[in-house]
Amino acid sequence: MTNLYGKKISSSAELEIQIDNLVEKISTLTEDINDIKEPSAILGDEIGLLIKEYEGNRGRPMFYPYIGSGSGKGALVELEDGSIKLDLINGIGINILGHSHPEIIKASLKGSLQDVTMQGNLQPSKEMIFLQRKLVSLANKNSALNHSWLTTSGSMANENALKMCRQKTNGSRMLIAMDAAFAGRTTMMAEVTDNDTMRVGLPRYNEILRVPFYDKDNPKSIENSVSILKEHLEKHKGDICGFMFEPLQGEGGFKVAPREFFVPLLDLCKEHKVPVWADEIQTFCRTGEFFAFETLGLGEYIDICTIAKTLQGAATLYTDELNPKPGLIAGTFAGSTVGLSSGLAVLNYLETHNYMGKDGRVVKLHNEFVSMLQDLKETTCKGLIQDVEGLGLMVAMTPLDGSKEKMLGLLKALYKNGLIAFGCGRGPFRVRFLLPATLTSHEIQIARKVIEKSLQGFS
Ligand SMILES: Cc1ncc(COP(=O)(O)O)c(C=O)c1O
């Protein structure tokens, strides 16, 4: 972080040296984390009790018996039980630079030394100012987005976006969203999310209009979605506040759509003056450009965009036209100082180390990882992988018969064998990987062995 305006603490050369020493120390302490490792038998009982206690406190079982130790290196993470696992989900997309990345530790240490732990909208410190400057400059490169409002979760960023869309359209009620969308966990975002298992017992507000996402197996997919959108636009004229879409569906199954799918839909929205909202909470930084709307060449259409996860916080980005009247959005927290400082470090690192662009590291890593999975599919795991799909650091495969039961079974087997992934989709059910951008060829080879062994356990 630049010390341009910093006073006592930020500009202390002595602290700078001590921070560098600490970063060095962490790197020495994690030196021997180079491969996966079984849990320690001695620690087993103790960790088992800790997990039971935690499960009791939260009132439901954990998906994985995971307690992080606080140490890791790259894609490898050490658990409290002494095991080392390959983390290919990184907190569902938080840690894009993997574990114990020196730049992130440095930024976190700097953030942690500031006078406040949390920053708010009334009294921002320089971490907030610099992060917002960065976000606006990245977003503005290929779109008209030129404002950003920080908050602490993707769901809250989405709530802010929805309010802005509604205010802009004079209180219009209906939101167009896609089939299989995932938008978060607030009351309204549970409504936008197209998954009944995530809103059991909740009333329906009937404010969402659905348009089918791209279906690569249906030659009439684009035509079909366009005609459904037209119907909505006609039927609910004057009462539609926005069109929200994930450029690549995350929870919905890592489904990719080509630019040609979105263009006619977004043209229609523009024609009808319906604000276009890209939910990039999962895709941000992952598709080969900072924004998937850039990867897809859709920047000219975007009025509002939400991001989170990789940002170590969350933000709503918007154009002048969507800028809300004072009073509509606010809130105590904008982010933790550590989160704001390390969020900026993530963006700076990705920007200055050749991750983005057609020849960037994200694209290269995607190709290497997908080739590994394709090779398994065609050789030692024939018949055990149905397909492999994704974009950039978001890769999914449909394993076995594509059933939920088999997918869950495979996730547990992968975990036991040393690899952490997660599920997505609603049939077929898929195993998804949110690859750290720093994943190495050595780590990809570890992944290969674990995936092969785990899949073969089902044959
Ligand atoms: C596309 C999308 N929107 C919204 C959210 C909700 O974000 P959060 O969990 O930070 O509230 C997520 C989280 O996975 C997401 O993937």
The ligand as an SDF file (V2000), in Angstrom:
LIG
                    3D

 16 16  0  0  0  0  0  0  0  0999 V2000
  -23.1780  -15.1280   -7.7580 C   0  0  0  0  0  0  0  0  0  0  0  0
  -23.2850  -14.9140   -6.2840 C   0  0  0  0  0  0  0  0  0  0  0  0
  -24.0610  -13.9260   -5.8060 N   0  0  0  0  0  0  0  0  0  0  0  0
  -24.1740  -13.6800   -4.4910 C   0  0  0  0  0  0  0  0  0  0  0  0
  -23.4960  -14.4430   -3.5490 C   0  0  0  0  0  0  0  0  0  0  0  0
  -23.6530  -14.1530   -2.0930 C   0  0  0  0  0  0  0  0  0  0  0  0
  -22.4680  -13.6540   -1.5550 O   0  0  0  0  0  0  0  0  0  0  0  0
  -22.2070  -13.7290    0.0360 P   0  0  0  0  0  0  0  0  0  0  0  0
  -22.1450  -15.1740    0.3850 O   0  0  0  0  0  0  0  0  0  0  0  0
  -20.9140  -13.0020    0.2270 O   0  0  0  0  0  0  0  0  0  0  0  0
  -23.3470  -13.0240    0.6840 O   0  0  0  0  0  0  0  0  0  0  0  0
  -22.6900  -15.4900   -3.9920 C   0  0  0  0  0  0  0  0  0  0  0  0
  -21.9940  -16.3630   -3.0220 C   0  0  0  0  0  0  0  0  0  0  0  0
  -21.5890  -17.4600   -3.3030 O   0  0  0  0  0  0  0  0  0  0  0  0
  -22.5810  -15.7340   -5.3910 C   0  0  0  0  0  0  0  0  0  0  0  0
  -21.8260  -16.7280   -5.8680 O   0  0  0  0  0  0  0  0  0  0  0  0
  1  2  1  0
  2  3  1  0
  2 15  2  0
  3  4  2  0
  4  5  1  0
  5  6  1  0
  5 12  2  0
  6  7  1  0
  7  8  1  0
  8  9  2  0
  8 10  1  0
  8 11  1  0
 12 13  1  0
 12 15  1  0
 13 14  2  0
 15 16  1  0
M  END
$$$$
